[in-house]
């Protein structure tokens, strides 16, 4: 095992690896902790479409779409990012599979190919509109991580690509999927909410970059915390998240979804103690861990409430 851990990412491990081990390492590359936001966004899109019902076939179709949006497509974007970030990860998080030498480059490329094929096959089941959304998401993943685009180097633009991919595209895909299967349509209100939650996710992406400030600065990656410093980046993230939630709340209220608007407003107020502590913390890494464990769930709850409220 020691020989395997010290191996270069370009060198095959000395000992034979089982299929179970290879699969586990592919899952590690796909970072399951990141699958939750696009999965929920897809489900919210299906709910907002107004065409879903609590039936076995419908639930099965939603589960298939959630698998596509989260583990498959989000997982694909994470593998691409892991490969393109292997040098900065060697500074920030050397325990990750690629800098630790636990996977070869061939392993990475095979994982990308398999996830791409599965993702496109699943999207085809939901119709060509979802295929187009899927292709856009794949393009954004490459543009964010890979040269010569490497939008990750430009914090504001890079975060926008990720936030749209994590929230907006899955929400729209969920609505379009059930428009294809059930004869519904993507409403203007649902499209607006997809955009607003993408805006809010931009702030969450800023928080996620707190963990790599030092490495980003060394590698010339202009993440928002690396550019602004932890304090100003934290303030920017909070303002972005709250602005998105409040605008979504106002839309729900003025469009006649009063009950949902009240619940969303109370949830947004519930973030104040969390955000106050977040802004007062001095350790950037601790800030990211704390907010991701506490504040993000409120954001997700607002998404769900609005999806249920806007449902025709």
FENKA-V947294 format. One record per residue. N is the residue number from 0. RES is the residue in three letters. BURIAL is b if it has 16 or more other C-alpha atoms within 10 Angstrom, else e. Layout:
BEGIN
n=N res=RES burial=BURIAL
n=N res=RES burial=BURIAL
END
This chain:
BEGIN
n=0 res=UNK burial=e
n=1 res=UNK burial=e
n=2 res=UNK burial=e
n=3 res=UNK burial=b
n=4 res=UNK burial=b
n=5 res=UNK burial=e
n=6 res=UNK burial=b
n=7 res=UNK burial=b
n=8 res=UNK burial=b
n=9 res=UNK burial=e
n=10 res=UNK burial=e
n=11 res=UNK burial=b
n=12 res=UNK burial=b
n=13 res=UNK burial=e
n=14 res=UNK burial=e
n=15 res=UNK burial=e
n=16 res=UNK burial=e
n=17 res=UNK burial=e
n=18 res=UNK burial=e
n=19 res=UNK burial=e
n=20 res=UNK burial=e
n=21 res=UNK burial=e
n=22 res=UNK burial=e
n=23 res=UNK burial=e
n=24 res=UNK burial=b
n=25 res=UNK burial=b
n=26 res=UNK burial=e
n=27 res=UNK burial=b
n=28 res=UNK burial=b
n=29 res=UNK burial=b
n=30 res=UNK burial=b
n=31 res=UNK burial=e
n=32 res=UNK burial=e
n=33 res=UNK burial=e
n=34 res=UNK burial=b
n=35 res=UNK burial=b
n=36 res=UNK burial=b
n=37 res=UNK burial=b
n=38 res=UNK burial=b
n=39 res=UNK burial=b
n=40 res=UNK burial=b
n=41 res=UNK burial=b
n=42 res=UNK burial=b
n=43 res=UNK burial=b
n=44 res=UNK burial=b
n=45 res=UNK burial=b
n=46 res=UNK burial=b
n=47 res=UNK burial=b
n=48 res=UNK burial=b
n=49 res=UNK burial=b
n=50 res=UNK burial=b
n=51 res=UNK burial=b
n=52 res=UNK burial=e
n=53 res=UNK burial=e
n=54 res=UNK burial=e
n=55 res=UNK burial=e
n=56 res=UNK burial=e
n=57 res=UNK burial=b
n=58 res=UNK burial=e
n=59 res=UNK burial=e
n=60 res=UNK burial=b
n=61 res=UNK burial=b
n=62 res=UNK burial=e
n=63 res=UNK burial=e
n=64 res=UNK burial=b
n=65 res=UNK burial=b
n=66 res=UNK burial=b
n=67 res=UNK burial=b
n=68 res=UNK burial=b
n=69 res=UNK burial=b
n=70 res=UNK burial=b
n=71 res=UNK burial=b
n=72 res=UNK burial=b
n=73 res=UNK burial=b
n=74 res=UNK burial=b
n=75 res=UNK burial=b
n=76 res=UNK burial=b
n=77 res=UNK burial=b
n=78 res=UNK burial=b
n=79 res=UNK burial=b
n=80 res=UNK burial=b
n=81 res=UNK burial=b
n=82 res=UNK burial=b
n=83 res=UNK burial=b
n=84 res=UNK burial=b
n=85 res=UNK burial=b
n=86 res=UNK burial=b
n=87 res=UNK burial=b
n=88 res=UNK burial=b
n=89 res=UNK burial=e
n=90 res=UNK burial=b
n=91 res=UNK burial=b
n=92 res=UNK burial=b
n=93 res=UNK burial=e
n=94 res=UNK burial=e
n=95 res=UNK burial=b
n=96 res=UNK burial=b
n=97 res=UNK burial=b
n=98 res=UNK burial=b
n=99 res=UNK burial=b
n=100 res=UNK burial=b
n=101 res=UNK burial=b
n=102 res=UNK burial=b
n=103 res=UNK burial=b
n=104 res=UNK burial=b
n=105 res=UNK burial=e
n=106 res=UNK burial=b
n=107 res=UNK burial=b
n=108 res=UNK burial=e
n=109 res=UNK burial=e
n=110 res=UNK burial=b
n=111 res=UNK burial=b
n=112 res=UNK burial=e
n=113 res=UNK burial=e
n=114 res=UNK burial=b
n=115 res=UNK burial=b
n=116 res=UNK burial=e
n=117 res=UNK burial=e
n=118 res=UNK burial=b
n=119 res=UNK burial=b
n=120 res=UNK burial=e
n=121 res=UNK burial=b
n=122 res=UNK burial=b
n=123 res=UNK burial=b
n=124 res=UNK burial=b
n=125 res=UNK burial=b
n=126 res=UNK burial=b
n=127 res=UNK burial=e
n=128 res=UNK burial=b
n=129 res=UNK burial=b
n=130 res=UNK burial=b
n=131 res=UNK burial=e
n=132 res=UNK burial=b
n=133 res=UNK burial=b
n=134 res=UNK burial=b
n=135 res=UNK burial=e
n=136 res=UNK burial=b
n=137 res=UNK burial=b
n=138 res=UNK burial=e
n=139 res=UNK burial=b
n=140 res=UNK burial=b
n=141 res=UNK burial=b
n=142 res=UNK burial=b
n=143 res=UNK burial=b
n=144 res=UNK burial=b
n=145 res=UNK burial=b
n=146 res=UNK burial=e
n=147 res=UNK burial=e
n=148 res=UNK burial=e
n=149 res=UNK burial=b
n=150 res=UNK burial=b
n=151 res=UNK burial=b
n=152 res=UNK burial=b
n=153 res=UNK burial=b
n=154 res=UNK burial=b
n=155 res=UNK burial=b
n=156 res=UNK burial=e
n=157 res=UNK burial=b
n=158 res=UNK burial=b
n=159 res=UNK burial=b
n=160 res=UNK burial=b
n=161 res=UNK burial=b
n=162 res=UNK burial=b
n=163 res=UNK burial=b
n=164 res=UNK burial=b
n=165 res=UNK burial=b
n=166 res=UNK burial=b
n=167 res=UNK burial=b
n=168 res=UNK burial=b
n=169 res=UNK burial=b
n=170 res=UNK burial=b
n=171 res=UNK burial=b
n=172 res=UNK burial=b
n=173 res=UNK burial=b
n=174 res=UNK burial=b
n=175 res=UNK burial=b
n=176 res=UNK burial=b
n=177 res=UNK burial=b
n=178 res=UNK burial=b
n=179 res=UNK burial=b
n=180 res=UNK burial=e
n=181 res=UNK burial=e
n=182 res=UNK burial=e
n=183 res=UNK burial=b
n=184 res=UNK burial=b
n=185 res=UNK burial=b
n=186 res=UNK burial=b
n=187 res=UNK burial=e
n=188 res=UNK burial=b
n=189 res=UNK burial=b
n=190 res=UNK burial=b
n=191 res=UNK burial=e
n=192 res=UNK burial=b
n=193 res=UNK burial=b
n=194 res=UNK burial=b
n=195 res=UNK burial=b
n=196 res=UNK burial=b
n=197 res=UNK burial=b
n=198 res=UNK burial=b
n=199 res=UNK burial=b
n=200 res=UNK burial=b
n=201 res=UNK burial=b
n=202 res=UNK burial=b
n=203 res=UNK burial=b
n=204 res=UNK burial=b
n=205 res=UNK burial=b
n=206 res=UNK burial=b
n=207 res=UNK burial=b
n=208 res=UNK burial=b
n=209 res=UNK burial=b
n=210 res=UNK burial=b
n=211 res=UNK burial=b
n=212 res=UNK burial=b
n=213 res=UNK burial=e
n=214 res=UNK burial=b
n=215 res=UNK burial=b
n=216 res=UNK burial=e
n=217 res=UNK burial=e
n=218 res=UNK burial=e
n=219 res=UNK burial=e
n=220 res=UNK burial=b
n=221 res=UNK burial=b
n=222 res=UNK burial=b
n=223 res=UNK burial=b
n=224 res=UNK burial=b
n=225 res=UNK burial=b
n=226 res=UNK burial=b
n=227 res=UNK burial=e
n=228 res=UNK burial=e
n=229 res=UNK burial=b
n=230 res=UNK burial=b
n=231 res=UNK burial=e
n=232 res=UNK burial=b
n=233 res=UNK burial=b
n=234 res=UNK burial=e
n=235 res=UNK burial=b
n=236 res=UNK burial=b
n=237 res=UNK burial=b
n=238 res=UNK burial=e
n=239 res=UNK burial=b
n=240 res=UNK burial=b
n=241 res=UNK burial=b
n=242 res=UNK burial=e
n=243 res=UNK burial=b
n=244 res=UNK burial=b
n=245 res=UNK burial=b
n=246 res=UNK burial=e
n=247 res=UNK burial=b
n=248 res=UNK burial=b
n=249 res=UNK burial=b
n=250 res=UNK burial=b
n=251 res=UNK burial=b
n=252 res=UNK burial=b
n=253 res=UNK burial=e
n=254 res=UNK burial=e
n=255 res=UNK burial=e
n=256 res=UNK burial=b
n=257 res=UNK burial=b
n=258 res=UNK burial=e
n=259 res=UNK burial=b
n=260 res=UNK burial=b
n=261 res=UNK burial=e
n=262 res=UNK burial=b
n=263 res=UNK burial=b
n=264 res=UNK burial=b
n=265 res=UNK burial=e
n=266 res=UNK burial=b
n=267 res=UNK burial=b
n=268 res=UNK burial=e
n=269 res=UNK burial=e
n=270 res=UNK burial=b
n=271 res=UNK burial=e
n=272 res=UNK burial=e
n=273 res=UNK burial=e
n=274 res=UNK burial=b
n=275 res=UNK burial=e
n=276 res=UNK burial=e
n=277 res=UNK burial=b
n=278 res=UNK burial=b
n=279 res=UNK burial=e
n=280 res=UNK burial=b
n=281 res=UNK burial=e
n=282 res=UNK burial=e
n=283 res=UNK burial=b
n=284 res=UNK burial=b
n=285 res=UNK burial=e
n=286 res=UNK burial=b
n=287 res=UNK burial=b
n=288 res=UNK burial=e
n=289 res=UNK burial=b
n=290 res=UNK burial=b
n=291 res=UNK burial=e
n=292 res=UNK burial=e
n=293 res=UNK burial=e
n=294 res=UNK burial=b
n=295 res=UNK burial=b
n=296 res=UNK burial=e
n=297 res=UNK burial=b
n=298 res=UNK burial=b
n=299 res=UNK burial=b
n=300 res=UNK burial=b
n=301 res=UNK burial=b
n=302 res=UNK burial=b
n=303 res=UNK burial=b
n=304 res=UNK burial=b
n=305 res=UNK burial=b
n=306 res=UNK burial=b
n=307 res=UNK burial=b
n=308 res=UNK burial=b
n=309 res=UNK burial=b
n=310 res=UNK burial=b
n=311 res=UNK burial=e
END
